[in-house]
Amino acid sequence: MVDTGYSPVKEQNTVTFNGLAAGIVSATPTQVVVSIPGGPSSGPLYVATPMGSATSSQSFTAGACGTGGLSAPTIASFNPVMGSAGTVVNIQGSNFDPDLANDKVTFNGNYAAPTGATTTTLTTSVSSTATCGPISVMTPAGTAVSSGYFYVPPSPHTPADVQVTGELYAGTGYPFTISTAYKIALLVFEGALDQRISLKLSNISLDDTTVAVRKPDGTILAFVQNNFLDTQTLPATGTYTVSVVPNSLDTGNMTVTLYNVPADVAGSLTLNNPAALSVPTSTPGQNAALTFSGAAGQKATVKITNNTMQSNGGVVVTLIDPNGAVLTSKTSTNGSFNLDQKSLVTTGTYTVFIDPKQANTGSLGVRVTNP
């Protein structure tokens, strides 16, 4: 509202929207800035000051509002889109609170203090704890989350070191090229607490490279070994980063594929059943655990048939006793093979654990015989 005769002491001014009191944000002798009260109906504005009172000749038209009648903030863009600790970032949008105390900014959940605010622009600096992820702005009226990601290179790297950024989606490979020595790639994906993921590298001409999955707090969850990261259970909900860092002067191509790994296949076996139990694994990183009842003194032989997982090292099949001890294990690329015969030393539930090597998927048949 703009006029004259207001008190510069904001508490001495009263403003209502069709009879509902508004919050006074700031005041000068010529202007009062207010927050719209919750649930206002359309109607006149009323202003009272120590100098007198007035009612508007026009009606205020109520619109859709957020908490407390304030409109929720929105984020339209931010600049730059990458930075290290201390980088100044300008966030453009709407419905920001011009009172800095009412604005909160986070980079992937990590707080950054705003240093300047208008209703359409916020200024802040990247905090030392910031990691790759969306920017969020919170005001008393609600929260806005950016549709794009802000990238924070892991130390000691700087924005000048980053050649490739991108987003990973489960089941879809992300191909990229690092064409300049000493450059890195940062790829992000959204993860949830207790989600199971695996990661496969393919089409590789970047031969000497360190690939790590980083948690939302920036610490390392795991390193990729031999072009495959076996199943990992995510410890938190948030944005995770896959950092690809070539060693020395290496340049070239790579495709990174993220997988959501379903629960391991479960099943039960019966000693001397003539029919093999068919066990499929559909996603890289998925295993299988089959159980059978055994008695002390029995002999047992695990027999594998129709194994389709014959590349990349094949499959590992392990017989485990009721106490969790390994009785025998074999890695094979053959279509059919047996584990060594074993005498069962205790009565209870035994487990045949099937672990495809690397990113193998496929199926095999399993029987347990006595002897």
PLY file of the C-alpha trace (Angstrom):
ply
format ascii 1.0
element vertex 371
property float x
property float y
property float z
element edge 370
property int vertex1
property int vertex2
end_header
0.00 0.00 0.00
1.38 3.42 -0.88
0.06 6.71 0.54
1.09 9.11 3.31
0.48 9.43 7.03
1.65 5.97 8.09
3.74 5.49 11.22
7.33 4.37 10.67
6.84 2.22 13.79
5.16 -0.73 12.12
3.37 -1.85 15.32
1.44 1.45 15.34
-0.27 0.61 12.03
-3.31 -1.63 11.62
-4.39 -3.10 8.27
-7.35 -5.41 7.65
-8.58 -7.18 4.53
-12.38 -7.23 4.67
-12.16 -7.27 8.46
-9.25 -9.75 8.81
-6.04 -8.40 10.35
-2.90 -8.48 8.20
0.67 -8.89 9.41
2.77 -5.71 9.15
6.10 -6.56 7.47
7.58 -3.04 7.34
6.50 0.58 7.46
7.65 4.06 6.44
5.70 7.36 6.49
4.68 6.69 2.86
4.41 2.88 2.63
3.22 -0.11 4.62
4.12 -3.62 3.47
1.77 -6.30 4.78
1.24 -10.06 4.53
-2.22 -11.16 3.44
-4.15 -12.87 6.27
-5.36 -16.43 5.98
-8.68 -17.00 4.25
-9.53 -13.41 3.27
-12.73 -12.81 1.36
-12.94 -10.13 -1.29
-13.60 -6.72 0.20
-12.18 -3.32 1.16
-8.86 -2.60 2.88
-8.92 -0.72 6.15
-5.90 1.15 7.54
-5.59 2.76 10.99
-2.60 4.78 12.27
-2.07 7.30 15.09
-2.94 9.95 12.47
-6.37 8.47 11.68
-7.97 5.75 9.57
-9.09 5.13 5.99
-10.99 2.56 3.93
-10.10 1.82 0.33
-12.52 2.77 -2.40
-11.65 -0.40 -4.31
-12.10 -3.97 -3.10
-9.27 -6.40 -2.64
-9.92 -9.64 -4.58
-8.94 -12.78 -2.68
-6.92 -15.37 -4.57
-5.33 -18.74 -3.87
-2.96 -18.37 -0.95
-0.64 -20.55 1.05
-0.16 -20.92 4.78
-1.37 -17.89 6.68
-2.83 -16.38 3.54
0.60 -15.82 1.97
1.28 -17.18 -1.51
3.78 -20.02 -1.57
7.16 -19.25 -3.16
8.20 -20.46 -6.60
11.66 -20.87 -8.17
11.94 -19.94 -11.83
15.73 -20.13 -12.24
19.07 -19.69 -10.51
22.49 -18.51 -11.61
25.10 -19.92 -11.77
24.13 -23.60 -11.93
27.42 -24.85 -10.44
29.72 -23.64 -7.72
32.01 -24.44 -4.84
31.76 -23.19 -1.26
31.47 -19.40 -1.20
30.03 -19.04 -4.71
27.32 -16.36 -4.79
24.02 -17.68 -6.21
21.06 -15.58 -7.31
17.67 -17.30 -7.20
14.81 -15.86 -9.26
11.17 -16.61 -8.59
8.13 -15.20 -6.84
6.63 -14.74 -3.40
9.97 -14.64 -1.56
9.80 -12.80 1.76
11.69 -9.48 1.69
12.48 -10.04 5.39
15.64 -12.21 5.34
14.71 -13.76 8.66
11.71 -15.41 6.99
13.63 -17.02 4.09
15.55 -20.28 4.27
17.63 -21.69 1.41
19.09 -25.19 1.12
21.32 -26.91 -1.44
20.27 -30.59 -1.46
19.07 -30.18 2.13
22.18 -28.31 3.31
21.39 -24.87 4.73
22.76 -21.67 3.17
22.04 -18.28 4.74
20.39 -15.76 2.38
22.18 -12.44 2.18
19.69 -10.42 0.15
15.98 -10.69 -0.57
13.18 -9.12 -2.55
9.88 -10.71 -3.46
11.41 -12.00 -6.71
15.13 -12.52 -5.98
17.15 -14.19 -3.26
20.91 -13.99 -2.96
22.93 -16.57 -1.04
26.32 -18.28 -1.02
27.10 -21.97 -1.40
27.84 -23.40 2.03
30.78 -25.65 2.84
28.35 -28.56 3.36
26.47 -28.14 0.07
26.26 -31.07 -2.35
24.78 -31.67 -5.79
21.01 -31.47 -5.78
18.00 -29.16 -6.04
17.77 -25.76 -4.39
14.89 -25.25 -1.96
13.42 -21.97 -0.70
11.21 -21.98 2.39
9.10 -19.05 3.63
6.25 -18.96 6.17
3.91 -19.62 3.24
5.48 -22.84 1.98
8.40 -24.43 0.18
9.62 -24.29 -3.41
12.01 -26.85 -4.91
13.89 -26.14 -8.11
13.21 -28.37 -11.10
16.90 -28.26 -12.05
19.99 -29.28 -10.10
22.80 -27.20 -8.68
26.15 -28.99 -9.05
28.86 -28.85 -6.39
32.17 -30.49 -7.44
33.65 -32.67 -4.69
36.85 -31.31 -3.19
39.51 -30.70 -4.44
37.76 -30.19 -7.78
36.31 -26.85 -8.90
33.62 -25.95 -11.46
36.37 -25.46 -14.05
37.17 -29.19 -13.76
33.66 -30.36 -14.68
33.01 -31.17 -18.34
29.88 -33.34 -18.00
26.77 -33.07 -15.81
23.61 -35.12 -16.13
20.78 -37.03 -14.49
20.49 -40.82 -14.13
17.19 -42.69 -14.38
16.87 -46.37 -13.47
17.24 -48.73 -16.40
18.40 -46.10 -18.89
22.06 -45.79 -19.80
23.68 -42.35 -19.75
26.43 -42.10 -22.40
28.96 -39.28 -22.26
32.40 -38.25 -23.46
35.26 -36.63 -21.58
37.33 -35.10 -24.34
39.77 -32.99 -22.33
42.41 -34.18 -19.90
41.85 -33.55 -16.20
38.09 -33.06 -16.62
35.43 -34.95 -14.64
31.74 -35.91 -14.87
29.03 -35.50 -12.22
25.81 -37.49 -12.65
22.97 -37.25 -10.13
20.00 -39.45 -9.23
17.19 -39.37 -6.68
17.33 -42.08 -4.03
15.11 -43.15 -1.13
15.95 -44.61 2.27
16.45 -48.41 2.02
16.22 -48.38 -1.79
18.48 -51.00 -3.40
20.55 -49.87 -6.37
23.36 -51.18 -8.56
25.49 -49.47 -11.21
27.01 -50.74 -14.44
29.69 -49.13 -16.63
29.81 -50.05 -20.32
31.08 -48.85 -23.72
34.24 -47.76 -21.98
37.26 -46.13 -23.55
38.07 -44.28 -20.32
40.38 -47.01 -19.08
41.86 -45.48 -15.93
39.01 -43.91 -14.00
37.75 -43.68 -10.42
33.97 -43.89 -10.20
32.28 -43.32 -6.84
28.70 -43.02 -5.61
28.37 -40.19 -3.11
25.63 -39.86 -0.50
23.53 -36.69 -0.13
25.95 -35.47 2.55
28.86 -35.79 0.10
30.55 -38.79 1.73
31.30 -41.84 -0.39
28.81 -44.70 -0.36
30.90 -47.04 -2.53
33.43 -47.23 -5.36
32.69 -49.04 -8.61
35.00 -52.03 -9.04
35.58 -53.89 -12.33
32.93 -51.76 -14.07
30.11 -52.87 -11.74
28.79 -51.78 -8.36
26.94 -54.64 -6.70
23.74 -53.99 -4.77
23.88 -51.12 -2.29
21.13 -50.19 0.16
20.75 -46.42 0.30
21.09 -44.95 3.82
19.01 -41.79 3.27
16.51 -40.07 1.00
17.98 -37.37 -1.22
20.08 -36.65 -4.28
23.08 -38.95 -4.84
26.02 -38.14 -7.10
28.11 -40.44 -9.28
31.51 -38.83 -9.74
33.63 -40.01 -12.67
37.24 -38.91 -12.31
39.76 -40.02 -14.95
43.22 -40.60 -13.62
46.20 -38.96 -15.36
45.50 -37.76 -18.92
42.78 -40.28 -19.78
39.94 -39.19 -22.11
37.20 -41.13 -23.85
33.67 -42.50 -23.58
31.56 -44.27 -20.98
27.94 -45.25 -20.40
26.64 -45.35 -16.82
23.46 -47.32 -16.09
21.64 -47.16 -12.77
19.35 -50.01 -11.66
16.67 -50.32 -9.02
17.33 -53.78 -7.62
14.22 -55.73 -6.54
14.22 -58.03 -3.53
16.33 -61.17 -3.89
14.52 -64.19 -5.29
13.31 -66.55 -2.56
12.17 -70.16 -2.81
12.15 -73.53 -1.13
13.67 -76.86 -2.15
12.92 -80.45 -1.17
15.63 -83.10 -0.97
15.51 -85.52 -3.91
12.78 -83.67 -5.77
13.33 -84.82 -9.38
12.21 -81.47 -10.81
14.71 -78.60 -10.68
13.45 -75.29 -9.33
13.89 -72.60 -11.99
15.42 -69.44 -10.55
15.37 -66.22 -12.64
17.27 -63.04 -11.82
16.10 -60.04 -13.81
18.24 -57.10 -12.65
22.01 -56.72 -12.25
22.77 -57.13 -8.56
19.77 -59.35 -7.78
20.61 -62.62 -6.00
18.57 -65.61 -4.89
18.27 -67.56 -1.63
16.64 -71.00 -1.63
16.08 -72.99 1.55
15.62 -76.68 2.40
15.28 -78.71 5.56
18.20 -80.98 6.40
18.97 -83.40 9.19
22.25 -84.12 10.91
24.07 -86.99 9.21
22.38 -86.55 5.81
24.48 -86.09 2.72
23.51 -83.33 0.31
24.60 -82.38 -3.20
23.51 -79.11 -4.83
23.02 -79.62 -8.58
22.77 -76.78 -11.13
21.25 -77.19 -14.62
20.29 -74.89 -17.49
22.52 -72.07 -16.32
22.26 -69.15 -18.77
24.75 -66.97 -16.88
27.92 -68.15 -18.60
29.70 -64.85 -19.34
31.46 -62.28 -17.15
32.62 -64.93 -14.70
29.39 -66.91 -14.54
27.64 -67.42 -11.22
28.60 -68.24 -7.62
26.53 -70.90 -5.83
27.06 -71.42 -2.09
25.65 -73.90 0.43
25.19 -72.34 3.89
24.37 -74.20 7.11
21.72 -73.13 9.70
24.37 -71.19 11.64
25.44 -69.13 8.61
28.66 -71.03 7.95
29.67 -71.82 4.35
29.82 -75.57 3.72
30.86 -75.40 0.08
30.86 -72.94 -2.82
31.59 -72.97 -6.54
31.97 -70.36 -9.26
31.19 -71.64 -12.75
30.43 -70.58 -16.30
29.12 -74.04 -17.21
25.52 -74.76 -18.15
25.42 -77.61 -15.60
27.61 -78.29 -12.56
27.46 -79.70 -9.02
28.75 -78.45 -5.70
30.86 -80.83 -3.64
28.80 -83.34 -1.67
28.60 -82.47 2.01
27.51 -84.25 5.18
25.07 -82.10 7.13
26.30 -81.62 10.70
23.13 -80.20 12.27
19.40 -80.37 11.81
17.77 -77.20 10.53
17.25 -74.92 7.54
20.01 -74.82 4.93
20.36 -72.14 2.25
21.51 -72.32 -1.35
22.69 -68.77 -2.17
23.00 -67.76 -5.83
25.10 -64.70 -6.72
25.51 -63.84 -10.42
28.96 -62.42 -11.16
29.27 -58.76 -12.18
26.12 -57.52 -13.99
24.96 -60.98 -15.07
21.27 -61.78 -15.19
19.55 -64.93 -16.36
18.24 -68.16 -14.90
19.29 -71.60 -13.74
17.72 -74.76 -12.30
18.49 -75.98 -8.76
18.11 -79.40 -7.13
19.41 -80.86 -3.87
19.87 -84.61 -3.67
20.80 -87.10 -0.94
23.50 -88.12 -1.59
0 1
1 2
2 3
3 4
4 5
5 6
6 7
7 8
8 9
9 10
10 11
11 12
12 13
13 14
14 15
15 16
16 17
17 18
18 19
19 20
20 21
21 22
22 23
23 24
24 25
25 26
26 27
27 28
28 29
29 30
30 31
31 32
32 33
33 34
34 35
35 36
36 37
37 38
38 39
39 40
40 41
41 42
42 43
43 44
44 45
45 46
46 47
47 48
48 49
49 50
50 51
51 52
52 53
53 54
54 55
55 56
56 57
57 58
58 59
59 60
60 61
61 62
62 63
63 64
64 65
65 66
66 67
67 68
68 69
69 70
70 71
71 72
72 73
73 74
74 75
75 76
76 77
77 78
78 79
79 80
80 81
81 82
82 83
83 84
84 85
85 86
86 87
87 88
88 89
89 90
90 91
91 92
92 93
93 94
94 95
95 96
96 97
97 98
98 99
99 100
100 101
101 102
102 103
103 104
104 105
105 106
106 107
107 108
108 109
109 110
110 111
111 112
112 113
113 114
114 115
115 116
116 117
117 118
118 119
119 120
120 121
121 122
122 123
123 124
124 125
125 126
126 127
127 128
128 129
129 130
130 131
131 132
132 133
133 134
134 135
135 136
136 137
137 138
138 139
139 140
140 141
141 142
142 143
143 144
144 145
145 146
146 147
147 148
148 149
149 150
150 151
151 152
152 153
153 154
154 155
155 156
156 157
157 158
158 159
159 160
160 161
161 162
162 163
163 164
164 165
165 166
166 167
167 168
168 169
169 170
170 171
171 172
172 173
173 174
174 175
175 176
176 177
177 178
178 179
179 180
180 181
181 182
182 183
183 184
184 185
185 186
186 187
187 188
188 189
189 190
190 191
191 192
192 193
193 194
194 195
195 196
196 197
197 198
198 199
199 200
200 201
201 202
202 203
203 204
204 205
205 206
206 207
207 208
208 209
209 210
210 211
211 212
212 213
213 214
214 215
215 216
216 217
217 218
218 219
219 220
220 221
221 222
222 223
223 224
224 225
225 226
226 227
227 228
228 229
229 230
230 231
231 232
232 233
233 234
234 235
235 236
236 237
237 238
238 239
239 240
240 241
241 242
242 243
243 244
244 245
245 246
246 247
247 248
248 249
249 250
250 251
251 252
252 253
253 254
254 255
255 256
256 257
257 258
258 259
259 260
260 261
261 262
262 263
263 264
264 265
265 266
266 267
267 268
268 269
269 270
270 271
271 272
272 273
273 274
274 275
275 276
276 277
277 278
278 279
279 280
280 281
281 282
282 283
283 284
284 285
285 286
286 287
287 288
288 289
289 290
290 291
291 292
292 293
293 294
294 295
295 296
296 297
297 298
298 299
299 300
300 301
301 302
302 303
303 304
304 305
305 306
306 307
307 308
308 309
309 310
310 311
311 312
312 313
313 314
314 315
315 316
316 317
317 318
318 319
319 320
320 321
321 322
322 323
323 324
324 325
325 326
326 327
327 328
328 329
329 330
330 331
331 332
332 333
333 334
334 335
335 336
336 337
337 338
338 339
339 340
340 341
341 342
342 343
343 344
344 345
345 346
346 347
347 348
348 349
349 350
350 351
351 352
352 353
353 354
354 355
355 356
356 357
357 358
358 359
359 360
360 361
361 362
362 363
363 364
364 365
365 366
366 367
367 368
368 369
369 370
